[in-house]
Amino acid sequence: MISHDLMAPIMFGGLILFLLLGYPAAFSLGAVGLFFAFIGIEMGMFQPTFLQALPDRVFGILSNDLLLSIPFFTFMGAILEKCGLAEDMLEGLGQLFGPVRGGLAYAVILVGAILGAITGTVAASVIAMGLISLPVMLRYGYNPRVATGVIAASGTITQLIPPSLVLIVLADQLGKSVGDMYAGAIGPSIIQVSLFCLFIFFLSIFRPQDVPALPPEARPKIDWKLLKKILWGIVPSIALIFLVLGTILMGLATPTEGGAMGSVGALILAAMNKRLQKTLVWEAMTSTMRINAMVIFILIGSTVFGLTFRGVDGDLWIEELLNLFVFFLAFFLDYFEIAFIIIPLLAPVAEKLGIDLIWFGVLLGANMQTSFMHPPFGFALFYLRGVAPKSLKSSDIYYGALPWVGLQLILVAIIIFIPETVTYFVDKPAAVFDASGPSVDPLAGVEQNEIKVDSSSDIERQLRENK
């Protein structure tokens, strides 16, 4: 006989086990949720009426208007990833900063920030910079740990810089405006880039042999031709960023409309670079389809898991763990899985404690970006290992990631102790997007028109009374 107090930990441990065995996250979530629901029903710990809200919530997921912005931003990122924009920016900035100690590292950080704002995908940034910058950095004497660490870390900046997909998902799960979430992330994004640059600056002072400047024979002549090349790569990208974010933050467009404009802008940029081809558009559409199918299936699976988990008092089990819990979960779970499973459990606790949910969402976003850098499970490290030279040791990649994880945790501490880094920009006029579709929170009731179903709160109240 399993104790009621042990049901939630065992259930969560079962999910981690399935994920470590390599089963798809969406199906692992659904299978574990249903399995423990049936066990709970047999043992009298879980009421069958709790599953009554399941069809209602699945319908809410499929009819949510806010999620329409995800395919637009994904398509925009896929187009820009494949049109060679990263190569042009890295080459130009690398030549501009080459004479400075750590110049190549500065170039990688700045390009990572720009790519993060226009692509929103870690894989695109890490792979592009790993293929282009890593061989050059190693050739000119950079410490392998520094070179791999700065490339992997700069790729993960994309999780926090608007218009990040993570911020859209967090805003949806917390029931807040995407525009406010974007505005709140501006300050931490600037701080994160500054921390990375300061780290390279101190390395260039105290360990100059780790980040040498380019030798004189490798330095290009800085003239108008070089500056024109750099501006041609950066100015259109910055214009696209302001087109997307500016319209959302000023209230001129919803996230979905901003994403649509971004997709058109990405196609125009690809055409300007003479790289807009049928195969590029087809690959981008295929990538967008796969990512969105993954998001929807994870949402449905997390709905099943969340219903059962809350039914066995899993929310009470993690109530006091909050941010520390998210940090350790990032060793095992991707940010989508964390957002869809854990955030709906933590949000009511944070709201009950009087915590500002925009600040809380940005804090969790900063925390979750470490999931890509945790040795040995960080996806950014896997991406980099795939494109790094075989002569480069995996241990160098893992050890090189540790200082950057520390810098990311410093950002988390800054957000905690100086909340104005988030709230300052939120207090400015920002777009307020009120999705007309029902919420897709897997652990909260959804609004329905013309459908009469017991709400989740009613079912939970019945369950508590029966207990």
PEDA-V849735 format. One record per residue. RES is the residue in one small letter. PHI is phi in whole degrees, 0 to 359 (none if undefined). Layout:
RES/PHI
RES/PHI
This chain:
m/none
i/276
s/293
h/300
d/292
l/267
m/299
a/296
p/299
i/294
m/297
f/291
g/298
g/298
l/296
i/300
l/299
f/298
l/292
l/292
l/285
g/99
y/286
p/303
a/300
a/300
f/285
s/297
l/300
g/296
a/294
v/296
g/299
l/292
f/300
f/285
a/296
f/295
i/297
g/297
i/295
e/296
m/269
g/76
m/260
f/218
q/275
p/302
t/296
f/297
l/279
q/296
a/280
l/299
p/300
d/299
r/286
v/298
f/298
g/297
i/296
l/285
s/249
n/276
d/290
l/298
l/291
l/296
s/288
i/297
p/298
f/293
f/293
t/295
f/296
m/302
g/296
a/295
i/297
l/291
e/296
k/263
c/264
g/84
l/296
a/298
e/299
d/296
m/292
l/296
e/295
g/293
l/292
g/298
q/289
l/291
f/269
g/306
p/293
v/265
r/299
g/77
g/300
l/296
a/293
y/301
a/298
v/297
i/296
l/294
v/293
g/299
a/292
i/293
l/297
g/299
a/283
i/245
t/249
g/73
t/236
v/293
a/303
a/299
s/292
v/295
i/294
a/299
m/289
g/294
l/288
i/269
s/272
l/301
p/300
v/293
m/296
l/291
r/296
y/262
g/93
y/292
n/300
p/305
r/291
v/292
a/297
t/291
g/295
v/291
i/291
a/295
a/293
s/295
g/290
t/280
i/303
t/301
q/288
l/250
i/277
p/300
p/265
s/298
l/296
v/300
l/293
i/297
v/296
l/297
a/299
d/294
q/291
l/269
g/71
k/243
s/291
v/295
g/300
d/294
m/294
y/296
a/297
g/294
a/275
i/297
g/300
p/301
s/296
i/296
i/296
q/298
v/298
s/295
l/299
f/297
c/294
l/297
f/298
i/295
f/299
f/293
l/298
s/294
i/272
f/266
r/223
p/298
q/291
d/278
v/225
p/289
a/284
l/294
p/296
p/306
e/290
a/263
r/275
p/281
k/284
i/278
d/223
w/297
k/298
l/292
l/297
k/296
k/297
i/293
l/297
w/296
g/275
i/267
v/302
p/299
s/294
i/297
a/298
l/294
i/300
f/292
l/298
v/283
l/288
g/299
t/294
i/288
l/290
m/274
g/81
l/276
a/211
t/281
p/304
t/295
e/292
g/297
g/296
a/296
m/295
g/297
s/296
v/296
g/298
a/296
l/297
i/294
l/299
a/298
a/293
m/298
n/273
k/58
r/234
l/279
q/232
k/299
t/295
l/296
v/295
w/296
e/296
a/295
m/294
t/296
s/298
t/297
m/299
r/294
i/296
n/290
a/298
m/299
v/299
i/295
f/292
i/294
l/299
i/294
g/298
s/291
t/295
v/296
f/297
g/295
l/300
t/292
f/298
r/288
g/296
v/259
d/66
g/295
d/294
l/289
w/294
i/258
e/302
e/261
l/270
l/43
n/294
l/298
f/297
v/296
f/300
f/286
l/296
a/295
f/292
f/243
l/246
d/284
y/294
f/297
e/295
i/297
a/296
f/277
i/262
i/269
i/302
p/297
l/280
l/276
a/302
p/299
v/294
a/297
e/294
k/295
l/277
g/79
i/276
d/294
l/286
i/294
w/301
f/297
g/294
v/295
l/300
l/293
g/298
a/296
n/292
m/288
q/294
t/292
s/297
f/275
m/244
h/294
p/289
p/258
f/261
g/297
f/295
a/299
l/291
f/294
y/301
l/291
r/300
g/291
v/250
a/284
p/300
k/296
s/290
l/279
k/287
s/297
s/297
d/294
i/295
y/291
y/294
g/293
a/282
l/300
p/299
w/285
v/298
g/300
l/295
q/295
l/289
i/298
l/299
v/301
a/296
i/297
i/297
i/294
f/272
i/231
p/297
e/297
t/300
v/259
t/287
y/301
f/281
v/291
d/291
k/285
p/301
a/220
a/292
v/245
f/255
d/255
a/299
s/283
g/278
p/291
s/292
v/254
d/304
p/296
l/245
a/226
g/292
v/246
e/280
q/224
n/256
e/67
i/234
k/250
v/224
d/303
s/288
s/298
s/295
d/297
i/295
e/297
r/296
q/299
l/296
r/299
e/295
n/295
k/290
